[in-house]
């Protein structure tokens, strides 16, 4: 599931790791300030009602989606530009060192672990049912929801309409993929309008991340449409208030991206310095490409169950600032988690948070 919607949805929590030393502290303070700002109501910017390009886009969306033209114009016209959204969507500066240990500490802490235990205890039946039906382990589902929103505690304060409109019509031109990203968000805005119209949700009231992601699992509108399910049986899908729907939808997402039941997400790996071809092992990035035989032939050292693994593997590198990187052998299930967010740091944080919650549950 090379899924761009959820990549964008979680950029703000999966932006690559922070610098070490003095630069790390400075960057960390900036992140804290940004996080605090994200929780504050943004001052309203100019409305899009007077923008000819926005109104033309509204007309086109109305035709494609068979929606009332005046309704679409009215809604988009009430969207307001957000400077904060435009600022936060920018990628980290080129060359910013990554730091797995610092990244991990942002998501695996007592607050999330304790909240995860409570969530698991409260929704044990839904988690067990989702695992039985899809093969996606409860701890992976719990890890996702914890990383994304601390189990519903932080679902975003930006008006979704403003975020999507800003990124659709005013995506920062300095971004290296500005045109592609703008087109992506135009589609998400269209999906949002169609979704809210069809489900009688108020498009002016919904709040989410600065990228327009919504609910406990931070689904973008297109992902809501494609993968969200009614898991509590009330004939509607509510990713804001129904933990069962959230659990079922996260599991369905991974099922759609070919989660392999019973397969580990990764294995420990070390290296044989005499045979190591690190460049070749890292060339496919996080895409599982190597058989166990070819993986080992290039100098990777596996032990135990890893040597019996039947599917392809990838060498996953997680940098640690000035310290040596961490390496793991990622499986197709590790890759599946990165389809939720295109980051190996994010994937391992999800995995380890789920493991920590599961361990705390057993104490």
C-alpha positions in Angstrom: 0.0 0.0 0.0 2.2 2.8 -1.2 -0.3 5.1 0.3 0.4 8.8 -0.1 -2.7 9.9 1.9 -1.4 8.5 5.2 2.1 9.5 4.5 0.9 13.1 4.4 -1.5 12.5 7.3 1.3 11.7 9.7 4.2 13.8 8.4 4.0 16.0 11.5 4.6 13.0 13.9 6.9 11.1 11.6 9.2 13.9 10.4 12.7 12.5 10.4 14.7 12.5 13.6 16.3 15.4 15.3 19.9 16.7 15.4 22.2 15.7 18.2 24.2 18.0 20.6 23.4 21.7 20.6 21.7 21.6 17.2 19.5 18.8 18.5 18.4 20.8 21.5 17.6 23.8 19.3 15.6 21.7 16.9 13.8 20.0 19.7 12.8 23.3 21.1 11.4 24.3 17.8 9.4 21.1 17.6 8.0 21.7 21.0 7.1 25.2 20.1 5.4 23.9 16.9 3.5 21.3 18.8 2.3 23.9 21.3 1.3 26.2 18.5 -0.6 23.3 16.8 -2.8 23.0 19.9 -3.7 26.7 19.8 -6.5 28.0 17.5 -4.9 29.6 14.5 -5.8 33.1 13.5 -8.1 33.0 10.5 -6.5 34.0 7.2 -8.1 35.2 4.0 -11.2 33.2 2.8 -11.1 31.5 -0.5 -14.5 32.8 -1.7 -12.7 35.6 -3.7 -10.2 33.3 -5.3 -11.1 32.5 -8.9 -8.9 29.4 -9.0 -10.6 28.0 -5.9 -14.1 28.7 -7.2 -13.2 27.1 -10.5 -11.9 24.0 -8.6 -15.2 24.0 -6.7 -17.2 23.9 -9.9 -15.0 21.1 -11.3 -15.4 19.1 -8.0 -19.2 19.5 -8.1 -19.4 18.1 -11.6 -17.1 15.1 -10.9 -18.9 14.2 -7.6 -22.4 15.1 -8.7 -22.7 17.6 -5.9 -24.7 20.8 -5.8 -22.5 23.5 -7.3 -23.6 26.3 -5.0 -23.1 24.1 -1.9 -19.5 23.2 -3.0 -18.8 26.9 -3.7 -20.2 28.0 -0.4 -18.1 25.5 1.6 -14.8 26.1 -0.2 -15.5 29.8 -0.1 -15.6 29.6 3.7 -12.2 27.9 3.9 -9.5 30.1 5.2 -5.8 30.2 4.4 -3.6 29.0 7.3 0.0 30.2 7.5 0.7 27.6 10.2 -0.4 24.8 7.9 1.8 26.1 5.1 4.8 26.3 7.5 4.4 22.9 9.1 4.0 21.0 5.8 7.6 21.9 4.8 10.1 19.0 5.1 13.1 19.2 7.5 16.1 21.1 6.2 18.3 19.0 3.9 21.1 17.3 5.8 19.3 17.3 9.2 20.8 14.4 11.0 18.4 11.7 12.1 18.3 10.2 15.6 16.3 7.0 16.3 16.8 7.2 20.0 15.5 10.7 20.3 12.6 9.9 17.9 11.7 6.8 19.9 11.6 8.8 23.1 8.9 11.1 21.7 6.5 8.2 21.2 7.4 5.5 23.8 7.0 7.0 27.2 4.9 6.3 30.3 2.0 8.5 29.1 1.4 6.6 25.9 2.1 3.2 27.5 -0.3 3.8 30.3 -2.9 5.1 28.0 -2.4 2.1 25.7 -2.9 -0.3 28.6 -6.2 1.4 29.4 -7.3 1.4 25.8 -6.5 -2.3 25.4 -8.4 -3.2 28.5 -11.4 -1.1 27.5 -11.5 -2.5 24.0 -10.2 -6.0 24.4 -13.1 -7.6 22.5 -12.8 -5.4 19.5 -9.0 -5.8 19.3 -9.3 -9.6 19.6 -12.0 -9.7 16.9 -10.0 -7.5 14.5 -7.0 -9.7 15.0 -9.0 -12.8 14.4 -10.6 -11.5 11.2 -7.6 -9.8 9.6 -4.5 -11.4 11.2 -3.2 -8.0 12.2 -1.9 -8.3 15.8 -3.7 -6.2 18.5 -0.4 -4.7 19.6 0.2 -3.3 16.1 -3.2 -1.7 16.1 -2.6 -0.4 19.6 0.8 1.0 18.5 -0.7 2.8 15.5 -3.4 4.5 17.5 -1.0 5.4 20.3 1.5 7.0 18.0 -1.1 8.8 15.9 -3.3 10.4 18.6 -2.5 9.0 22.1 -5.7 7.0 21.8 -7.8 10.0 20.9 -6.3 12.5 23.3 -4.6 14.5 20.5 -6.6 14.3 17.2 -5.7 17.8 16.0 -7.2 21.3 16.4 -7.0 22.6 12.8 -10.2 22.9 10.9 -9.9 20.2 8.3 -11.4 22.3 5.6 -8.9 25.1 6.1 -5.9 22.7 6.2 -6.9 21.0 3.0 -7.8 24.2 1.1 -4.5 25.8 2.1 -2.5 22.8 0.9 -4.6 22.5 -2.3 -4.5 26.1 -3.4 -1.4 27.5 -1.6 1.0 24.7 -1.2 4.4 26.2 -0.5 6.2 26.7 -3.9 9.6 26.2 -2.3 8.7 22.5 -1.6 10.6 20.2 -4.1 7.3 18.5 -5.0 5.0 21.4 -4.7 2.9 20.7 -7.9 2.5 17.0 -7.1 1.5 17.8 -3.4 -0.9 20.5 -4.4 -2.7 18.0 -6.8 -2.8 15.5 -4.0 -4.5 17.8 -1.6 -7.0 19.0 -4.2 -8.0 15.4 -4.4 -8.2 15.1 -0.7 -10.3 18.2 -0.5 -12.7 16.7 -3.1 -12.8 13.5 -1.2 -13.5 15.4 2.1 -16.4 17.3 0.5 -17.9 14.1 -1.0 -17.5 12.2 2.3 -19.1 14.8 4.5 -22.0 15.4 2.1 -22.7 11.6 1.9 -22.5 11.1 5.7 -24.1 14.3 6.8 -21.0 15.4 8.7 -20.5 19.1 8.9 -17.5 20.1 6.8 -17.1 23.3 8.7 -16.9 21.7 12.1 -14.4 18.8 11.7 -11.0 19.2 13.3 -7.8 17.3 12.6 -4.1 17.6 11.9 -2.4 20.4 9.9 -2.4 18.0 6.9 -6.1 17.3 7.2 -5.9 13.9 8.9 -8.9 13.0 11.0 -9.8 10.9 14.0 -8.0 8.6 16.4 -6.2 6.9 13.6 -5.5 10.1 11.6 -7.0 9.0 8.3 -6.9 11.3 5.4 -10.3 11.6 3.6 -9.3 9.2 0.8 -8.2 6.6 3.3 -11.4 7.0 5.2 -13.3 6.4 2.0 -11.2 3.4 1.0 -10.4 1.6 4.2 -12.6 2.7 7.1 -15.2 0.2 8.3 -18.2 0.1 10.5 -16.9 -2.3 13.2 -19.3 -1.6 16.0 -22.4 -2.4 13.9 -24.3 0.8 14.2 -24.5 1.4 10.4 -22.1 4.3 10.3 -18.4 4.9 10.4 -17.1 7.2 13.1 -13.3 7.5 13.5 -13.6 10.3 16.0 -15.8 8.7 18.7 -16.0 4.9 18.0 -12.9 3.0 19.2 -14.3 -0.1 17.6 -14.6 1.5 14.2 -11.0 2.9 14.6 -9.7 -0.6 15.5 -11.4 -2.3 12.7 -10.4 0.4 10.2 -6.7 0.2 11.1 -6.8 -3.6 10.8 -8.6 -3.3 7.5 -6.0 -0.9 6.2 -3.1 -3.3 6.9 -5.1 -6.2 5.5 -5.5 -4.2 2.3 -1.8 -3.8 2.1 -1.1 -7.5 2.4 -0.3 -8.0 6.0 1.0 -11.6 6.5 -0.5 -13.2 9.6 2.0 -14.7 11.9 5.0 -13.1 10.2 7.4 -11.1 12.4 8.0 -7.5 11.4 11.7 -7.7 11.7 14.8 -9.6 12.9 18.0 -8.6 14.6 20.9 -8.4 12.1 24.7 -8.0 12.4 27.4 -8.0 9.8 30.4 -10.1 8.6 32.9 -7.4 7.9 34.9 -9.5 5.5 31.9 -10.1 3.2 29.8 -6.9 3.9 28.4 -5.1 0.9 26.5 -2.4 2.7 25.8 -0.3 -0.3 24.1 -3.2 -2.1 22.1 -4.1 1.0 20.8 -0.6 1.5 20.1 0.1 -2.2 16.5 -1.1 -2.2 15.9 1.1 0.9 13.0 -0.4 3.0 11.5 -2.5 0.2 12.0 -6.2 1.0 14.0 -7.5 -1.9 16.6 -10.1 -0.7 16.1 -13.8 0.0 17.7 -15.0 3.1 20.4 -16.6 1.0 21.2 -13.4 -1.0 21.0 -11.3 2.2 23.6 -13.4 4.0 25.8 -13.6 0.9 26.2 -9.8 1.0 27.5 -10.0 4.6 24.4 -9.8 6.7 24.4 -12.2 9.7 21.1 -13.7 10.8 20.4 -16.2 13.6 17.6 -18.5 14.7 14.2 -18.0 13.2 15.5 -15.4 10.8 17.4 -18.1 8.9 14.1 -19.9 8.2 12.3 -16.8 7.0 10.5 -17.6 3.7 9.8 -14.1 2.3 12.1 -11.3 1.2 14.0 -9.1 3.6 15.2 -5.5 3.6 18.1 -4.0 5.5 16.6 -1.1 7.4 19.0 1.6 8.7 18.0 3.9 11.5 20.5 6.6 12.1 21.5 7.7 15.7 23.1 11.0 15.2 26.8 10.7 15.9 26.4 7.2 17.3 26.4 4.1 15.1 23.1 3.4 13.3 20.7 0.7 14.3 20.1 -2.0 11.7 17.3 -4.5 11.5 16.2 -7.0 8.8 12.7 -5.8 7.8 10.1 -8.2 6.5 7.0 -7.6 4.3 5.1 -6.8 7.5 7.6 -4.1 8.4 7.1 -2.7 5.0 3.3 -2.8 5.4 3.6 -0.5 8.5 5.5 2.0 6.4 2.6 2.1 4.0 0.7 3.9 6.8 3.6 6.4 7.0 6.7 6.2 4.7 9.2 6.1 7.5 11.2 3.3 9.0 11.5 5.3 12.2 7.7 5.6 12.4 7.3 1.9 11.8 9.7 0.8 14.5 8.1 3.3 17.0 4.7 1.7 16.3 6.1 -1.8 16.8 7.9 -1.0 20.0 5.1 1.0 21.5 2.8 -1.9 20.9 5.3 -4.3 22.5 5.7 -2.0 25.5 1.9 -1.8 26.0 1.6 -5.6 25.6 4.4 -6.1 28.2 2.7 -3.7 30.6 -0.6 -5.5 30.2 1.0 -8.8 31.3 2.5 -7.3 34.5 
